[in-house]
Amino acid sequence: MTGAMTALAVVALAAWVWLAVDHHGFWRSVPELRGAAGRPAPVSRVPVDVVVPARDEAESIAASLGSLLAQDYAGEMRIVMVDDGSSDGTLAIARSVAASVGPERLKVIAGVPAAPGWSGKLWALAQGIERAAEAGCEGGAGRAAAEYLLLTDADIVHAPGHLAALVGKAEAERLDLVSEMVALRCQSLAERTLVPAFVFFFQLLYPFAAVNDTDRRIAAAAGGTILLRRSALGRIGGLATIRSALIDDVALARAVKPAGRIWLGHTRLARSLRAYPQFADIWRMIARTAFVQLRYSPVLLAATLLGMGLLFLLPPLAGVFGTGVGRWAGLAAWALAALLYLPTIRRYGRSPLWAPFLPLVAGFYLAATIGSAFDHWHGRGAIWKGRAYDGART
């Protein structure tokens, strides 16, 4: 047993060394979309349609829409919010905001029930995109059709220069899709413990540098904010192409990248108000999509458990219970994992003392992934905001 642990500890150390030097620098927690920072920003007047799908977002919708209405953007911007069957007053609050600014700036619509085969969010987005196009036509010949679509969640608050930075990035680099990992809420004990690791694991799974490399097939996006060229959406056949996707942001990026250019990074110009006050809340968030991400495959689930166990759980076990070479290899792998975690920890303002506890956090994520699989096998499917998604795909 000691010999096996020694061998596995050495393999784990070798794996972390490879991740550190040859996995596209995933751990650096870059690139980042920044504002003008005091220097003149390129002025873009390209029209943008902003589409906001919302379901039970009463606590954040006023702040989110207000931040969009306050954008310092030189071009024309139309905002369409689609209520996706909310039961908490979201629609009434949004209509109140719209009444204060006028329908030419903010149009609020009550979405109709999803068509067969569509996920709720994508159906809401499709309705919003269609209504935004109709609004452009209603504006007459003098009103330009929006070249870009900003798809943003109803719990996101945007800095005044955010849209200008997004469009400037897309225009300067001729990008078809610009997406960001917005700043996530990190206040409760559960959030402080688990949220930075969520970002770290996302970067590990989808190294941003590889996503942004046109020669690499890997594609991903972060659904909080996605700026998308309307022509790129038309090229892939519209959202109908990915209509059943539960992990819709990654599915959209995968559809766009083969014939376009995409960019994924971090930003502090937008932040999420989504709160996860309890560990159980984050468990449900992970379990909602974990087994979907694995394409409901027991083989991929087993491979994930073995891989994550080798990378995150075995090093501290070898470091504490191993002997000789196995112990030192385990300690070195554990230390290297903590070191690579530090840039993400710093991004969220956490103490470096959190870094050595990454194996415990990984254990939580692994347990939630197993829970996701059991939910599926017991017919419970993925549930989000009271809506079940049975058999949804990535």
C-alpha positions as CSV (number, residue, x, y, z in Angstrom):
1,M,0.0,0.0,0.0
2,T,2.8,2.4,0.8
3,G,4.5,1.7,-2.5
4,A,1.2,2.4,-4.4
5,M,0.7,5.7,-2.5
6,T,4.3,6.7,-3.2
7,A,3.8,6.0,-6.9
8,L,0.5,7.9,-7.0
9,A,2.0,10.8,-5.1
10,V,4.8,11.1,-7.7
11,V,2.3,11.0,-10.5
12,A,0.3,13.7,-8.8
13,L,3.4,15.9,-8.4
14,A,4.3,15.3,-12.1
15,A,0.7,16.3,-13.1
16,W,0.8,19.5,-11.1
17,V,4.2,20.4,-12.6
18,W,2.7,19.9,-16.1
19,L,-0.3,22.0,-15.2
20,A,2.0,24.7,-14.0
21,V,4.2,24.9,-17.0
22,D,2.2,23.6,-20.0
23,H,-1.6,24.1,-19.4
24,H,-1.9,27.6,-21.0
25,G,-1.1,29.4,-17.8
26,F,-4.6,28.8,-16.5
27,W,-3.7,29.6,-13.0
28,R,-2.6,33.2,-13.7
29,S,-6.2,34.4,-13.6
30,V,-5.8,36.5,-16.7
31,P,-6.6,38.1,-19.2
32,E,-8.8,40.9,-17.8
33,L,-11.1,43.3,-19.6
34,R,-10.4,46.7,-18.1
35,G,-11.8,50.2,-18.5
36,A,-10.1,53.3,-19.9
37,A,-8.2,53.9,-16.6
38,G,-7.8,57.6,-17.3
39,R,-6.7,57.3,-20.9
40,P,-9.0,58.2,-23.8
41,A,-11.1,55.2,-24.8
42,P,-11.9,54.4,-28.4
43,V,-15.3,55.8,-29.2
44,S,-17.7,53.3,-30.8
45,R,-21.1,54.2,-32.1
46,V,-22.1,50.7,-33.1
47,P,-25.7,50.1,-32.1
48,V,-26.2,47.4,-29.4
49,D,-29.3,45.5,-28.4
50,V,-29.2,44.5,-24.7
51,V,-31.3,41.4,-23.9
52,V,-31.9,40.5,-20.2
53,P,-33.7,37.3,-19.4
54,A,-35.1,37.3,-15.8
55,R,-36.7,34.7,-13.7
56,D,-37.4,35.4,-10.0
57,E,-34.8,38.3,-9.8
58,A,-36.9,40.7,-7.7
59,E,-33.9,41.5,-5.4
60,S,-31.5,42.5,-8.2
61,I,-33.5,43.5,-11.3
62,A,-33.9,47.2,-10.4
63,A,-30.1,47.5,-9.8
64,S,-29.2,45.5,-12.9
65,L,-31.5,47.5,-15.2
66,G,-30.4,50.8,-13.6
67,S,-26.8,50.0,-14.3
68,L,-27.5,49.3,-17.9
69,L,-29.5,52.5,-18.3
70,A,-26.5,54.4,-16.8
71,Q,-24.0,53.1,-19.4
72,D,-21.7,55.8,-20.8
73,Y,-21.9,54.6,-24.4
74,A,-21.7,56.8,-27.5
75,G,-23.8,54.5,-29.7
76,E,-27.4,53.7,-29.7
77,M,-28.5,51.1,-27.1
78,R,-31.8,49.4,-26.7
79,I,-32.6,47.2,-23.7
80,V,-35.2,44.4,-23.8
81,M,-36.0,42.5,-20.6
82,V,-37.9,39.3,-20.9
83,D,-39.6,37.9,-17.8
84,D,-39.4,34.1,-17.8
85,G,-42.4,33.3,-15.7
86,S,-41.3,35.0,-12.5
87,S,-43.4,34.5,-9.4
88,D,-41.8,37.1,-7.1
89,G,-42.7,40.4,-8.5
90,T,-39.7,40.7,-11.0
91,L,-42.0,41.7,-13.9
92,A,-43.8,44.5,-11.9
93,I,-40.5,46.0,-10.7
94,A,-39.0,45.9,-14.2
95,R,-42.2,47.6,-15.6
96,S,-41.8,50.3,-13.0
97,V,-38.3,51.0,-14.1
98,A,-39.3,51.0,-17.7
99,A,-42.1,53.5,-17.0
100,S,-39.6,55.9,-15.5
101,V,-37.4,56.0,-18.6
102,G,-39.7,55.2,-21.5
103,P,-40.1,52.2,-23.8
104,E,-37.6,53.6,-26.3
105,R,-34.9,52.9,-23.8
106,L,-36.2,49.9,-22.0
107,K,-38.8,47.5,-23.2
108,V,-40.2,44.9,-20.8
109,I,-42.1,41.9,-22.0
110,A,-43.7,38.9,-20.3
111,G,-42.3,35.9,-22.0
112,V,-44.6,33.1,-23.2
113,P,-44.1,29.5,-22.0
114,A,-41.1,27.8,-23.6
115,A,-41.5,25.9,-26.9
116,P,-40.8,22.1,-26.7
117,G,-37.1,21.3,-26.6
118,W,-36.0,24.8,-25.4
119,S,-34.4,25.6,-22.1
120,G,-36.1,28.4,-20.2
121,K,-33.2,30.9,-20.4
122,L,-32.5,30.4,-24.1
123,W,-36.2,30.7,-24.9
124,A,-36.3,34.0,-23.1
125,L,-33.2,35.2,-24.9
126,A,-34.7,34.2,-28.2
127,Q,-37.8,36.2,-27.5
128,G,-35.8,39.2,-26.5
129,I,-33.6,39.1,-29.6
130,E,-36.6,38.9,-31.8
131,R,-38.3,41.8,-30.0
132,A,-35.2,43.9,-30.2
133,A,-35.0,43.3,-34.0
134,E,-38.6,44.3,-34.3
135,A,-37.9,47.5,-32.3
136,G,-35.2,48.3,-34.8
137,C,-37.6,47.9,-37.7
138,E,-40.2,50.0,-36.0
139,G,-37.6,52.8,-35.7
140,G,-37.7,53.4,-39.4
141,A,-35.0,53.8,-42.0
142,G,-33.0,56.2,-39.9
143,R,-32.5,53.7,-37.1
144,A,-29.6,51.3,-37.7
145,A,-30.0,47.6,-37.0
146,A,-28.0,46.6,-33.9
147,E,-24.7,45.0,-35.0
148,Y,-24.1,43.6,-31.5
149,L,-26.2,41.8,-28.9
150,L,-25.3,42.0,-25.2
151,L,-26.8,39.0,-23.4
152,T,-26.6,39.6,-19.7
153,D,-28.1,38.0,-16.6
154,A,-30.6,39.9,-14.5
155,D,-28.4,39.7,-11.4
156,I,-25.4,41.5,-12.9
157,V,-24.5,45.1,-12.1
158,H,-22.4,46.9,-14.7
159,A,-20.0,49.8,-14.3
160,P,-20.8,52.8,-16.5
161,G,-18.0,52.1,-18.9
162,H,-18.6,48.4,-19.2
163,L,-20.5,48.3,-22.6
164,A,-18.0,50.7,-24.2
165,A,-15.1,48.4,-23.0
166,L,-16.9,45.3,-24.4
167,V,-17.6,46.8,-27.8
168,G,-14.2,48.4,-28.0
169,K,-12.6,45.0,-27.4
170,A,-14.7,43.4,-30.1
171,E,-14.1,46.1,-32.6
172,A,-10.4,46.4,-32.0
173,E,-9.8,42.7,-32.4
174,R,-12.6,41.8,-34.8
175,L,-14.1,39.4,-32.3
176,D,-17.5,37.6,-32.8
177,L,-18.0,36.9,-29.1
178,V,-16.6,38.6,-26.0
179,S,-17.4,37.0,-22.7
180,E,-16.2,37.5,-19.1
181,M,-16.1,35.9,-15.7
182,V,-17.7,38.8,-13.8
183,A,-16.8,39.4,-10.2
184,L,-18.8,36.9,-8.2
185,R,-20.2,37.6,-4.7
186,C,-17.8,36.5,-2.0
187,Q,-19.3,37.6,1.4
188,S,-20.8,34.7,3.3
189,L,-18.7,32.0,4.8
190,A,-19.9,29.6,2.1
191,E,-19.0,32.1,-0.7
192,R,-15.6,32.9,0.8
193,T,-14.8,29.2,1.1
194,L,-16.1,27.9,-2.3
195,V,-16.5,30.8,-4.8
196,P,-12.8,31.4,-5.6
197,A,-12.4,27.6,-6.2
198,F,-15.3,27.7,-8.6
199,V,-13.4,30.2,-10.7
200,F,-10.1,28.2,-10.4
201,F,-11.8,25.0,-11.5
202,F,-13.5,26.8,-14.4
203,Q,-10.0,28.1,-15.5
204,L,-8.6,24.6,-15.1
205,L,-11.3,23.1,-17.3
206,Y,-11.3,25.9,-19.9
207,P,-7.9,27.7,-19.9
208,F,-8.7,31.2,-21.1
209,A,-5.6,31.4,-23.2
210,A,-6.6,28.3,-25.1
211,V,-10.2,29.5,-25.5
212,N,-8.8,32.7,-27.1
213,D,-6.4,30.9,-29.4
214,T,-8.0,30.5,-32.9
215,D,-5.8,27.4,-33.4
216,R,-7.3,25.5,-30.5
217,R,-10.7,23.8,-30.6
218,I,-11.5,24.4,-26.9
219,A,-14.3,27.0,-26.5
220,A,-16.1,28.4,-23.6
221,A,-17.9,31.5,-22.4
222,A,-19.2,32.8,-19.0
223,G,-22.9,33.6,-19.3
224,G,-23.1,36.6,-17.0
225,T,-22.1,38.9,-19.9
226,I,-21.8,37.9,-23.6
227,L,-21.3,40.4,-26.3
228,L,-22.2,38.7,-29.6
229,R,-22.2,39.9,-33.2
230,R,-25.6,39.5,-34.7
231,S,-24.0,38.2,-37.9
232,A,-22.3,35.4,-35.9
233,L,-25.6,34.4,-34.4
234,G,-27.1,34.2,-37.8
235,R,-24.2,32.2,-39.1
236,I,-24.7,29.5,-36.6
237,G,-28.5,29.3,-37.2
238,G,-29.6,31.4,-34.2
239,L,-30.2,30.2,-30.7
240,A,-32.3,27.3,-32.0
241,T,-29.0,25.5,-32.7
242,I,-28.4,25.2,-29.0
243,R,-32.0,25.5,-27.8
244,S,-31.9,22.5,-25.3
245,A,-28.5,23.4,-23.8
246,L,-28.5,23.9,-20.0
247,I,-24.8,25.1,-20.0
248,D,-25.8,27.6,-22.6
249,D,-22.8,29.9,-22.5
250,V,-20.3,27.1,-23.3
251,A,-22.7,25.7,-26.0
252,L,-22.9,29.1,-27.6
253,A,-19.1,29.6,-27.6
254,R,-18.7,26.1,-29.1
255,A,-21.1,27.0,-31.9
256,V,-19.5,30.3,-32.7
257,K,-15.7,29.5,-32.5
258,P,-15.3,27.1,-35.6
259,A,-16.0,30.0,-38.0
260,G,-15.3,33.0,-35.8
261,R,-13.1,34.5,-33.1
262,I,-14.0,34.5,-29.4
263,W,-12.5,36.0,-26.3
264,L,-12.9,35.0,-22.7
265,G,-11.5,36.8,-19.7
266,H,-12.1,38.3,-16.3
267,T,-13.5,41.7,-15.5
268,R,-14.1,44.0,-12.5
269,L,-16.4,46.2,-14.6
270,A,-19.4,43.9,-13.8
271,R,-20.3,42.0,-10.7
272,S,-22.9,39.4,-9.8
273,L,-25.4,40.1,-7.0
274,R,-26.3,36.4,-6.9
275,A,-26.0,35.3,-3.2
276,Y,-25.2,31.9,-1.9
277,P,-25.5,32.3,1.9
278,Q,-25.3,28.6,2.8
279,F,-23.1,25.8,1.7
280,A,-26.3,24.0,0.5
281,D,-27.0,26.8,-2.0
282,I,-23.6,26.3,-3.6
283,W,-24.1,22.5,-3.6
284,R,-27.3,23.0,-5.6
285,M,-25.6,25.4,-8.0
286,I,-22.9,22.8,-8.7
287,A,-25.3,19.8,-8.8
288,R,-27.5,21.6,-11.3
289,T,-25.0,21.2,-14.2
290,A,-22.1,19.0,-13.0
291,F,-23.5,15.7,-14.5
292,V,-24.7,17.6,-17.6
293,Q,-21.2,18.8,-18.1
294,L,-20.1,15.1,-18.1
295,R,-22.8,14.3,-20.7
296,Y,-24.5,12.0,-18.2
297,S,-21.7,9.5,-18.7
298,P,-20.8,7.1,-15.9
299,V,-17.4,6.7,-17.5
300,L,-16.7,10.4,-17.5
301,L,-17.9,10.7,-14.0
302,A,-15.5,7.9,-12.9
303,A,-12.6,9.5,-14.8
304,T,-13.4,12.9,-13.2
305,L,-13.5,11.4,-9.7
306,L,-10.2,9.6,-10.3
307,G,-8.5,12.6,-11.8
308,M,-9.7,15.1,-9.2
309,G,-8.9,12.6,-6.4
310,L,-5.4,12.2,-7.7
311,L,-4.8,15.9,-8.1
312,F,-6.5,17.3,-5.0
313,L,-7.1,14.6,-2.4
314,L,-4.2,12.2,-2.7
315,P,-1.3,14.8,-2.2
316,P,-2.4,15.8,1.4
317,L,-3.1,12.2,2.2
318,A,0.3,11.2,1.1
319,G,1.9,14.2,2.8
320,V,0.3,13.3,6.1
321,F,0.2,9.5,6.1
322,G,2.9,8.6,3.6
323,T,6.6,7.9,4.2
324,G,9.8,8.7,2.4
325,V,9.6,9.8,-1.2
326,G,5.8,9.4,-1.2
327,R,5.4,11.9,1.7
328,W,7.7,14.5,0.1
329,A,6.1,14.1,-3.3
330,G,2.6,14.5,-1.7
331,L,3.7,17.6,0.2
332,A,5.3,19.1,-2.9
333,A,2.2,18.5,-5.0
334,W,0.0,20.0,-2.2
335,A,2.2,23.0,-2.0
336,L,2.3,23.5,-5.7
337,A,-1.5,23.3,-6.0
338,A,-1.8,25.9,-3.2
339,L,0.7,28.2,-5.0
340,L,-1.2,28.0,-8.3
341,Y,-4.4,28.8,-6.5
342,L,-3.0,32.1,-5.1
343,P,-3.8,34.4,-8.1
344,T,-7.4,33.4,-7.9
345,I,-7.5,33.8,-4.1
346,R,-6.0,37.3,-4.5
347,R,-8.5,38.2,-7.2
348,Y,-11.2,37.7,-4.6
349,G,-9.4,39.5,-1.8
350,R,-8.9,36.3,0.3
351,S,-6.0,35.6,2.6
352,P,-3.3,33.3,1.2
353,L,-4.0,31.1,4.2
354,W,-7.0,29.8,2.4
355,A,-4.9,28.2,-0.4
356,P,-3.8,25.1,1.5
357,F,-7.4,24.2,2.1
358,L,-8.0,23.7,-1.7
359,P,-8.2,19.9,-1.3
360,L,-11.1,20.2,1.2
361,V,-12.9,22.5,-1.2
362,A,-12.2,20.1,-4.1
363,G,-13.8,17.3,-2.0
364,F,-16.9,19.4,-1.6
365,Y,-17.1,19.9,-5.4
366,L,-16.5,16.2,-6.0
367,A,-19.3,15.3,-3.6
368,A,-21.7,17.7,-5.3
369,T,-20.8,16.2,-8.6
370,I,-21.7,12.7,-7.3
371,G,-24.9,14.2,-6.0
372,S,-25.7,15.6,-9.4
373,A,-25.3,12.1,-10.9
374,F,-27.5,10.5,-8.2
375,D,-30.2,13.2,-8.8
376,H,-30.2,12.2,-12.5
377,W,-30.2,8.5,-11.9
378,H,-33.1,8.9,-9.5
379,G,-35.1,10.9,-12.0
380,R,-34.9,14.2,-10.3
381,G,-32.9,15.9,-13.1
382,A,-31.5,19.4,-12.9
383,I,-33.6,21.9,-11.0
384,W,-33.1,25.7,-11.1
385,K,-35.5,28.3,-9.7
386,G,-38.3,25.7,-9.4
387,R,-37.9,24.5,-13.0
388,A,-36.7,21.0,-13.8
389,Y,-34.4,20.3,-16.7
390,D,-34.5,16.6,-17.5
391,G,-32.2,15.3,-20.2
392,A,-30.7,18.8,-20.9
393,R,-27.5,18.8,-22.8
394,T,-24.3,21.0,-22.8
